[in-house]
């Protein structure tokens, strides 16, 4: 999955993507940049969110 790296300030392919729910209840995916090791983040629903329970 391609996402924006906060360190490189470029879009790159994400390593170890993890589906999460943000505090406001919206789905997102976070992972690691393969180049800089920085945090990557992408907002939006993915198939991985289907198996996660939505927070109350």
Residue, then its C-alpha position, 0 to 999 in steps of 0.5 A: x500500500x502506498x502512503x505518505x512518509x512524514x520524514x521523507x515527505x514523499x509517497x512510498x510503498x508502506x512496510x508492515x501496514x497495520x489497520x487501526x481506528x482513529x480516536x474519531x472512529x475513522x479507519x486508517x492504516x499506519x506503517x513504516x517507510x522502507x527508506x527512512x524508517x519514518x512513520x507512514x499514515x493513510x486514512x481510509x477503509x481497507x479490507x483489513x478493517x473488516x476483521x477489526x471491531x469498530x470502537x464505540 
